[in-house]
Amino acid sequence: MVQTSPMSAALTTRQAAERLGVTDSRIRHLVLEGRLPAEKFGRDLVIREHDLRLVEDRKPGRPSKAASLAASHKRKGSGSAGK
């Protein structure tokens, strides 16, 4: 028998989305990125309520273009600096 406490309540993607103020698809994306743990229950994803804390302080929306470019240059490294 599995015991659950209020701290480990299981949520659907829709419930998690409502709590975070995002869409269901954003929740699935966070799970696929590995930023939000979830378990498959049949065809559905189940998220522990306390795991929402892992992503609740994320910045909303897309990163700015400048931030994206800076991250892209950082990943490429300094190998092209001499060109």
Secondary structure, DSSP 8 states (H G I E B T S, - for coil): -----GGG-EE-HHHHHHHHTS-HHHHHHHHHHTSS--EEETTEEEEEGGGGGGTTTS--S---HHHHHHHHHHHHTTTTTT-
